[in-house]
Amino acid sequence: MFDIFRKHTRIMMMVMFLLIIPSFVLLGIDGYSRMNESDVPVARVGRTDITQTQWDAAHRTEADRLRASMPNIDAKLLDSPEARYATLERLVHDRVVAQAAEEARFSTSDARLARFLQEDPSIAALRKPDGKIDMERYRQLSASQGLTPEGFENNVRIDLARQQVEAGVSASGFVAPVLADVALNAFFEKREVQVINFTAKDYTAQVNPTQTELETFYTKNQSLFQAPEQAQIEYVVLDLEAVKKTIQIPEADLKAYYDQNALRLSGVEERRASHILISAPKDAAEPERQKAKLAAEALLKTVRASPSVFAEVARKNSQDPGSAAKGGDLDFFARGAMVKPFEDAAFAMQKGAISNVVESDFGFHIIQLTDIKLPKQRSFDELRASIETDLKSQQAQRKFAEAAEVFTNTVYEQSDSLKPVADKLKLDIKTADKLSRQSLPGATGVLANEKFLSALFAAETISSKRNTEALEVAANQLVAGRLVAHQPTRTQTLAEVQAQVRSQVIAVRASELAKKEGAEKLALWTTGASPSNLPAAQVVSRDQALNLSPPVLLAALRADPTKLPTWVGVDLGPQGYTLVRVNRVVPREAAAQASLNQSREQYTQWWTNAESQAFYALLKEKLKAEILVTNPEKK
């Protein structure tokens, strides 16, 4: 059937040329490579889509920025659905503002751009002593963001144009002091209240449910008594520690390493010095640095003529606040602890010697070397364990990639068992029981890894009981697992949850009794009767809730001030019922003028933020912006 191709090769090549080349012209080579990428739209602003690929890239950039600024941040927080959705919201915001700026034809003049760059601290730090920008460092700053200086300036120009869109609202926020005071006085108004609680737990002794009642509750509420999906698994972990266990270092290699590195392994040389510093920062004007150098040279002549007065001269003349009071003494230090010019001079001197004037970024130093501490060489027996550990770590790093390839291939090719990969790489097969799709409280390591848990509970893994693929769950750490037994979600029998059902029935009935008595007392006391044992009155407000729960506090503050004193009832659901007697309004205390001005400014800021959000919402509606994926907080 392929004879036609063989006989008419040139014709077929021409046909393919005519079909394929136009496609490359229209799409480009990159277009073909991108055809398999995820370009599903996740948001839309007007006719412009934000794709899944763009969202992923933006979130990676945002996560990297946060990790750099907060190294101790929990990685799970950065990759949570909520964090990813927040990134998408920022993308939409930027796209909406950019489109609004473009439609309004906002632009940034060269003069405004230059003024902004002059005021930018990151740019100001690049200035040389003569006030000019260090262009090489400026290019490095631009390159760190993947841009040329021209591209960097263009981005700043675009950002400034975008800022004009919202600046009209945010920069013009204004609230008259009288209106601010009215709102703040109402917000911080206080109420004198007396509170009586009808707590559900106080009524539990009155409830004694029958077996029939328990069965009825269980039948109507079976969704409350679901046993979660669980699995019993086997798994193997390949990491550097596992590779180290397979490595044996010959004794001869340990001794050879000791012979070559004995001095380094025994410790580092330390030196003790005193110094006199005449301060002259590196960015100081040249005349100022020359003046400082001449002063240092004059002091050098003094201490060279009489070395015994070095400490006294340092106390009177050194401009190093940390050491001057101690006669310039810096105590012992090793290489790497001082700036390089100082270190080079100190480690080139003999004990008791005084250096020439040494220039550093801090100014000009005169150094007196007062002591040398050489490390005591440790024996092979003392260092053997640490040498063996170091050599195993070095070899494990080199062998890990090879072991990882064996691990990955074996768990895939012999997928009905983990024993082959465990035997090949001398790994332990570990087990875990009662594992669920979400990591259990207190779980650590691979059993807390969402990627691994998802693979274990994938439909294919459950049905086939075969190995998962090798998953990289941390740096230099691979894991694979398989299900030994799987228990799907099921409704537990009444016998299994008898005690739980009884506890819930009692809680529900106790809550009902509490609410019933509370409602009855409210009806009685509202008509004029009053209890004989009212608790002491207390003054509460939004910023001083004392022990009141938010629903109770809100009900007290919402009571009609024209009908005080009055009773208010609050249904607290399972917790019971609360009655509040609101006696009187306590006006807001008069504030000092400074505090009053501060609160007015804060209120203006709140108002301005609300106006800015409303303006942005209007822009979104006008530009038909929408997010096409579900907000995880609303699931």
N, C-alpha and C positions, 0 to 999 in steps of 0.2 A: 504493500500500500504506500510505501515511501518512495517508490520509483519515480513518481512525478517530481519529487524534490531533487533527486539525484540528476534527472534528465534536464531539469530547468532551473539549475542552481542560480544562474545570473538573474533570471526573471524573478525568482522568489526573493533574492536579496534586495532587488529594486522595490518590490512590494513592501517588504519589511521596513526598508528605508523610508518610504513614503508614509507608512503608518506610525513609526516610532519617533522619527526626528521631530515632526510637529509637536508631539507630546512633550518632548524635552524643551522645545522652544516656549511652549505655553506654560509648563509647570516648572521647568528647570530640573537639574539633577537632584537638588535638595527636595524638590516636591515629591519625587519618588521615595526618597528616604523617609519623608514625613507622612507618607500615606498610611503607615501602620501606627502612627502615634495617636494618642487619645485626644482628639479634637472635639469632643462632645462639649457643647456649650453649657456652662454652669450659671452664667448670668448674662444679662443683655442690657446695654444702654443704647437706646435708639435702635439703629440697625447694626451696631457693633457688638459682637459676641466676646465674652471672656470664656476661654476654653479651660478644660480640665488641666491641660498641660501648663497653661499660663498660671493657673491657680497653684498647682504643685510647685512651680518654679518660684513664685512669689512667697509661698509659705516656707520653702527651704531657705530662702534669703532671710526672711524674718526670723526663723528659728536660729540660724547661724548668728544673726546680730544679737539676739537675746542671750545665746550661749556665751558669746564673747564678752558681753557686758555683765552677765550674771553666771559665772562658771559653776556655781553650786545649784543652779535651778534644776528641778526634777524634769528629766527628759520626757516623762509621760505627760506632763502638763503641756509641753510644747507641741506634742503630736496628738493631743486630744481632739475629738470632733469639735468641741467648742472653740479651741484655739484656731483650728483650720477655718471654721466658719467666720471668725473675727477677721482673719486675713482676707477672706473673700469680701467681707463688708468694706474693708479698707480699699480693696481694689476697685469696687464699685464706686465708692466715694471719690477716689482719685479720678476715675474715668468720667463721672458726672461733672466734677468741677472743671476738668480739662475741657470737656465739650462745651460747658457753659462759657468758659473763658474764650474759646475759639469763636463761638457764636457772637459773643459781645465784642470780639476783636480787641481784647486787651493785649497790650504789649509792654515790654520793658525797655526803656531807653538805655543807651550806652552809659549815660551819666548815672542813672539809678543803679545799674549793674555794678559800675565801678565803685560807687559809694557803699553798696552792700558788701562787696568783696573786701573793701578796706576795713569795714567794721567787723567782719567775720573773724572770731578768735583763731580758728584753724589757719586762716590765711595770714593774720597778723604775726603768728608764731614763725612764719617763714621769712620774716624781714631780716635783712643783714644790718650791721651797725650803722651803715649809711642811710638806712631807711628804704632801700630798694628790695624788691622781692627776689629771693633766691630762686631763679627759674628752674634750676635742676630739681630742687626739692618740691617746687610747685608741680613739675611734670610727674614726680614720684607720687604726690598726693592724688593727682588725677588718675594715674595708672593704677593705683590701689583700688579704684572704683571701676576699673576696666574702661577708662576714657582717656582721650587726649585732652590737653588744656582747653582746646576749642570746644570739645564735646562737653567738658565739665561746665564751662561758662554757659553753654547753650542750655544745659539742664537747669542751672540756676536761673537763667532768664525765664524759662518756661514756668518754674516753680513760683517765681515772683509774680508772673502774670496770673497764675492760678489763685494766688493769695488775694488778688484784687476782687475775686468773685465773692468771697465770704467776708472780706474786710469791711465792706459797706455796712454789713449788719453788726459784726463783732466789734468793730471799732467805734460804732455810734450808739452802743447800748446806753440807755439813760432811764433812770426812774426818779421821779421827784421825791425829795426827802419825806414829804407828808404821806405820799402813797406807800413808800417803803415802811414808814413807821406804823401805818395802819395794818399792813400785812404782818410785820414782825411782832407787833403787840398782840395780834390774834394768835400768831404761831406760838409765842412764848407765854401766853396767858396761863394762869394757874387755877386749879379748882381744889377746894377743900372737900374731901370725900371721906366716907366711912364704908368699909367693904366687908361683906359677909360671904364666905365661900361655902358652897354645897358641893363638896368634893366626892367624886364617885367612889373612891376607895373607902370612904366612911360608911358606905351602905352595903358593902360586900357581905357582911355578916347576916344581912336580912334576906339574902338570896340563896335558895337551896333547890337547884333545878332537878327535875325528874329525868329519868332515862329517855322518856318520850320527847321531852323538850330538847335534850341533847341530840337525839336522832333527827329531829325536825331541823334544828339549826345546821347540823352537818349536811343534810340533804340540800338545803337551800344555799349553802356557802361552800360547796366543794372546791371552788377555785382558790379558797384560802388554804387548802390542805394538799397542795401539790408537792410531791417529792421532786427535787430538782434532778435534771439530767446529770448522771455521774459516770465516770469511767475508771477502770483499773488499767494502768499502762506499764509498759517497760520502755526504758529509754537509755541511750548512751550519749555521753558528752565527750567531745574531743576538744581539748584546750592545751595550752602550753604545759600545764602541770601533768597532764596525761602523757604527753610526748616525753617529758623529762624522765618519767618512770621507766621508759624503755631504753634510756641512754646509760651506758656504763663507761666511765672514764678510766683508762689504764693508769696505774700508779705512776708509771714513768712520765706520763703526760702531766700529771698533777705536779710532780717534782720539777719538771722542766719549766712549767708555768711559774712556779714559785721562784726558781732561780732567776728568771727573766724579769720578774715584777716584785721581788721581795721588798725593795725600798718603797715603791709606790703603795704596796699593800700594807706596809707597817704604819703609814701615816704620812703627813705632810710637814715640811719644814715651816716653822713659824718664826716671825721676827718681831721684836719689840722696838718701838721708836718713839721719839718725841719730835714735835715739829713746831715751827713758828710760821704762821700764815699771815701774809699781807693780802687781804681780800681784793680781788679785781675780777669780776665776772667776765666771761669770754665775750659778752656782747657790749662791754663797756667801751667807751671811746678810747682811741689809741693813746691820747695824752694821759688819760687817767691810768691806763695800764703801765705806761712808762714811769709815771710817778710812783706807782706801787712797786715796780721792779727796783727802782733806785733806792727806795726805803728798805727793801729786803736785802739788797747788796750791802747797805750800810750796817744793818744788823748782823749780816754774815761776818763782816770784818770784826765786829765786837766779840762774837762767840768763838771765832777762830783764834783770836788773841787770848781768850780765857774760856776754854770749854766748860769749866766748872760753873760759870754763871748762866749756862744755857736755860735752865729751868726758870731763873729769875727774870731773864730777858723775855722768855715766852709768856710768863704771867703778866708782864707789863705791856707787851707789845703785840702778842698774837691776837689775830681777829677771828680765831676759831672759838666760838662760845663753848663748844663741848670739851675742849682740852686745855684752854688757856689757864683756867683756875688750877689745873693739875700740873702746871709747869710744862704743858705741851704733850704730856704722856698720852699715848694712844693704845697702850697695852699690847698684848700679842695679837698678831694677825697673820693669816696665810695668804697665798697668792689668790687674787680675785676679789679680795675684800676692799682694796683701795683703787683709786683711779689709776690708769696704766702708767702715766709718767711718774707718779709717786711710787708705785709698786716697783717699777724697773729700777729706780734709783735706790730704794731701800734694800732690794735683794742683790744689788751689786756692791754693797758697802761692807767694810769690815766692822766688827764690833768696836764701838767707841768713836767711830769716824763721824765727821760732819760733812754733809753734802754741799755741793754748789747750790745756787738758787735753782729750784725746780719749778717750771711753769706748768700749771694745769688749768682746767676750766674754772676752778675756784679762785685762782690767783697765783701767788708766788710763795713757795715753801722753802724753809731751811730745815733739813732733817738731821737728827742725831740718832744713830743706831745704838741702842742701849743693851740689847741682848739678842741671842740667837738660840732657838730651841730646835735641836735636830731630833727627828723621830727615832725611837728605839726600835731596832730591827727585831721583828717577831719571828719565832721559829716556824718551821714547816708544820709541825704538829699543831701549833696554835692556829694556823691559817688554813689547814687542810680542808675543813668543812666548808668554809666560805669560798675557797678556790673551786672545790667540786661543784658547789651550787652555781657559781658564776659560769663555769665552763658548760654545765648542763643547760643553763639558760641560753647561752650563746648558740649551742648546737640545736636546742629545741626551736629557737627562732628560725634557724636555717632549714630544719626538717619539717616544720609545720605545714608548709605549702604542699610538700610531697604527701604527708600523712592526710591532709585535707582532701586531696584528690582521690586517694585510696578510699577514704571514708565516704565521700560523695558517691563514687562509683559503686561501692559494695552495697550500701543501703538501698541503692536503686536496682542493681542487677540481681541481688538475692533478697528480694523485698518481703519474703514470707517469714523472715527471722532476723533478729539483731545479733545472733550468735556468731555468724561468719565475720562481721566487722569487728566484733569484740575480740574474737580470737586473733584476727590479723594484726590488730593494733594494740592488743593487750589492754582493752578497756573493760571497765566494770559495767555490767548490765544492772541498772537501778530500777526500782519499782516505785509506784505511787498509787494510792487507792483513793477513792471518793473524790476524784478530780472533776472540776466543772469547767464550763466554758469561760467563766470569769475567774481570775486568780483569787484564791482564798485569802482572808486576812492573815497576815504574817508570812505568806508565801514569799520565798526569795529565789534568786537564781533563775534557771530555765523554767521552773514551774510557775513563775510569775510573769513569763514572757507572753504577751498577747499573740505574737506571730506563731509561736509554738503551739499554744492552746488552740488557735484557729485551725491549724493544720491537723491536730489530733481529732478535732470534732468536725472536720469536713465530712460531707456525706460519703465521699468515696472511701475515706479512711475507715469510717464506721462500717460500711457495707463489706469492704474487702478484708479488713483486719490486717492490711499490709503496712509496711514501714512508711512513715512520712518521708518526704525528701529531706536531704541534709539542709538544715536551716542555720544561717549565721545569726546568732542572737546577741553577740557582743564581739569586740575585737579579739581575734584569734580564738574564737569559741564557736564550734558547730554542735548541733544536736539533731538527733533523729529519734523517733519514737513509734510505738505501735500499740493499738488497743488490745488488751487481753480480754476484757469484758466491758460491755456497755449497757447501761440501764437508762432507757429514755425517761422523759418526764412522765409521771403517773400520779393518779389520785390515791393518796394514802387511805387505807381502810379506817373505819371508825375506831376499831380496836387499837390501831397504831397511834391515833391522835386523840384518844379519849380524854386524857388530861388536858390537852390543849383546847379541845372543844369546850370542856367544862369551864376552863379559865375564861374563855372568850364569852361564853353565855353569861357567866357571873358578871363580867365587866360591862356587858351591854345592859343587863338588867339593873345593875347598880347605877349606871349612868342615867337610865330612865327614871329611877327613883329619885336621884339627886335633882334632875331637871323638874320633875313633878313637884317636889317640895318647894324648890326655888320659885317656880311659877305661882304656886299657891300663896307663898309668903309675899310675892310681889303684888298680887291682886289684893291681899289683905292690907298691906302697909300703904299701898297707894290710896286707899280709901280714908286714911287718917290714923289708923292704928299704928303703933310703933313698938318695936321690940324693947324689952327692958335691959338688955345687955349688949347694946351697940358697942363695937370696938372704938378705940380712940380715933379721932379725926387725923387725917394727914393731908398735906398739901402736895399735889402732883402737877406735873407739866410734861410737855413733850421731851424736854431735856433733863427732867428729873422724874422718871417713871416710878422710882422706888421699887417695890416688888410687884407692881401691876403688870399683867401680861398685856401685849399690844391691843387685843380686842377690848379688854376691860378699860384700858386707858382711853382708847378712842371713843368708846361709848360715854365715858364720863365727860370728855371734852366736847362732845356733840350735844350734850343735854341743853335744852332750851334755857338760856340764862334768864329769861323773863318769868320762868315758872319755878324758880328755886325757892326752898329746897324741894327736891324731887327724887324719886326712886327710878333706877334703870336696871333692867335685867339683861344679862349677857349669857347666851348659850355657848358653852365651851366644848361642845361635842363630847367625846369620850371622857374628858376630864370632869365634866359635871356642869355646874351652873354658878353664876356669881351675881349677887345683888350689890348695887352701888348706890349709896345715898349721897347725892351731890348737894352740898349745903350752900356754897356761895362761890362767887368768882373772886379770885385774888389777882388784882391787876399786876401787870409786869413791873418789876422794880425799876426805878429810874436808874439809867446807866450813866457813867461818866461820859463826857463829850467824846473822848478818844475811842472808847468802846462803842458808843453810839455811831460814830462815823465809820468804824470798822464793820459793824453789822450792816449799815446801809450799803457800804461797798460790796459786801458779800451778797446781799440781796440783789444788787444791780448785776453782779456777775451771774447769779442764778437766772435772772430774767434774760440777760443777754444770751446765755447758753440756750435757754428755751427758744428764743427768737432765732438763733442760728440753726437749731435743729429743725424748727418749722420751715425756715428758708430752704434748708437742704431737702426736706421732704417735698417742698414745692418744686424744686429743681428736678428731683427724681420723677415726680409725676409728669412734669412738662416734657422731660427727655425720655419718658417711658422706660425708666430703669427698673429692672426686676431681677431678683435672685431666683434661679430655677431649681435649686436644691433645698431640701427641708432643713430648717433651723433645728439643730439637735436639742436645743432647750425646749422645743415645743412638741417633741415626740412623745 
